[in-house]
Amino acid sequence: MTGKMAIVGDGDSIMVFKAAGVATFAASDARNARELIRKAARDYQIIFVTEEFYRPNEEYMKRFDEEPYPVVLMIPSAGESTGYGDDLLKSEMERALGVDILFNK
């Protein structure tokens, strides 16, 4: 499992990752995305999940906070971002460091 990366998301959002050599898993809906993430967690150290599939599976994603691997990271979808990623990053940073060093709001 050394250094392997994967992405779970909609077809448009994951294409650029495929070109970069990242394993890609196209999800049709949130339930399918959760199943693909579960399977990818067995073989990949880093799993990117597009915002549209991360958000409805947020409770499921918390299980990955307990272990060092895999690291599951949310990325914006190819469409317009809702700002949810910024909010999540801010809250995780404040949890880890006790202070907001990036957004300073």
C-alpha positions in Angstrom: 0.0 0.0 0.0 3.0 2.3 -0.3 2.1 5.8 -1.5 -0.9 4.7 -3.6 -3.5 7.3 -4.3 -7.1 7.1 -5.6 -10.0 9.5 -6.2 -13.7 8.9 -5.9 -15.9 11.3 -7.7 -18.0 12.2 -10.7 -16.6 11.4 -14.2 -15.7 15.0 -15.1 -13.9 15.7 -11.8 -11.7 12.7 -11.8 -10.4 12.7 -15.4 -7.4 15.0 -14.7 -6.4 12.7 -11.9 -6.4 9.7 -14.2 -4.1 11.5 -16.6 -1.7 12.0 -13.6 -1.7 8.3 -12.8 -4.1 8.3 -9.9 -6.5 5.4 -9.6 -10.0 6.7 -10.4 -13.3 5.5 -9.3 -16.4 7.1 -10.9 -19.4 7.2 -8.5 -23.0 7.4 -9.6 -24.4 8.6 -6.3 -23.5 9.1 -2.6 -24.3 5.5 -1.7 -22.1 4.2 -4.6 -19.3 6.6 -3.5 -19.4 5.2 0.0 -19.0 1.7 -1.3 -16.1 2.7 -3.6 -14.4 4.5 -0.7 -14.8 1.5 1.5 -13.1 -0.7 -1.2 -10.4 1.8 -1.9 -9.5 2.1 1.8 -8.1 -1.5 1.6 -5.5 -0.7 -1.0 -4.8 3.1 -1.0 -3.0 5.4 1.4 -4.6 8.6 0.1 -8.1 8.9 -1.2 -9.5 12.1 -2.6 -13.3 12.4 -2.6 -15.1 15.1 -4.5 -17.2 17.5 -2.5 -20.5 16.3 -3.9 -19.8 12.8 -2.5 -17.9 13.7 0.6 -20.6 15.9 2.1 -23.4 13.4 2.1 -21.0 10.8 3.5 -19.5 13.0 6.2 -20.5 10.7 9.1 -18.9 7.7 7.3 -15.7 9.7 6.7 -15.2 10.3 10.4 -14.1 6.6 10.8 -10.9 7.4 8.9 -9.9 10.1 11.4 -9.1 7.3 13.9 -6.4 5.6 11.9 -3.2 7.0 10.2 -4.2 5.4 6.8 -5.9 5.9 4.6 -6.0 9.7 4.6 -9.3 10.8 3.0 -9.3 14.3 1.6 -12.1 16.3 0.1 -11.5 18.2 -3.1 -13.8 20.5 -5.0 -15.9 19.0 -7.8 -15.5 20.1 -11.4 -18.7 22.2 -11.0 -19.0 25.2 -8.7 -17.8 24.8 -5.1 -20.1 25.5 -2.2 -17.3 26.6 0.1 -17.9 23.5 2.2 -14.2 22.5 1.7 -13.0 25.7 3.2 -15.2 25.4 6.2 -14.1 21.8 6.8 -10.4 22.7 6.4 -10.9 25.6 8.9 -12.6 23.4 11.5 -10.0 20.6 11.2 -7.2 23.1 11.4 -8.7 24.7 14.5 -9.2 21.2 16.0 -5.6 20.2 15.4 -3.8 23.5 16.1 -6.2 25.3 18.3 -6.1 28.4 16.1 -7.1 29.4 12.5 -3.8 30.2 10.7 -5.0 30.3 7.1 -8.4 32.0 7.0 -8.0 34.3 10.0 -11.7 35.2 10.1 
